[in-house]
Amino acid sequence: MEERIGKGLIRIGAMTEEQVEDVLARQKDGTNRLFGEIAIELGYVDDEAIKRYLDSK
C-alpha cells in the first residue's frame, strides 16, 4: 500500500500530526491544491523536507 505524504513526513520528522491534520482540513475546504503546496505555504515544510521524504520512499 502506498504511504500517504502526510504519514511519510511525520515518519521522517518533518511534520507533526497536528500540522498534517491542519493541511488535510484545508484540503477538505474545497481547494484543489496538493498537500505539499499547502504545507510549504504554511511554513510547515520546505522543498528540502519534501526531497528527503521522496528519497526515503
Buried (B, 14 or more C-beta within 10 A) or exposed (E): EEEEBBEBBBEEEBBEEEBBEBBEEBBEEEEEEEBBEBBBEEEBBEEEBBEBBEEEE
